[in-house]
Amino acid sequence: MDSFPSCPIPEVARLGRALRKWKEAFLAYFDTGATNGGTEAINGLIELHRRIARGLTNFEN
């Protein structure tokens, strides 16, 4: 990939830099099959309940 010239489109260039930076993490998935999906699901539930409860000051409301 080092032989390619830089891309004139900033978004594509940024994507290329991100992929190069995270290359080892991306490829590790294929070796291990491990993901952080469970953690993200729990975090999503926590954030959902935080949004639902926003502004709740007492249980009578």
Secondary structure, DSSP 8 states (H G I E B T S, - for coil): -TTS---SSHHHHHHHHHHHHTHHHHHHHHHH---SHHHHHHHHHHHHHHHHHTT--STT-
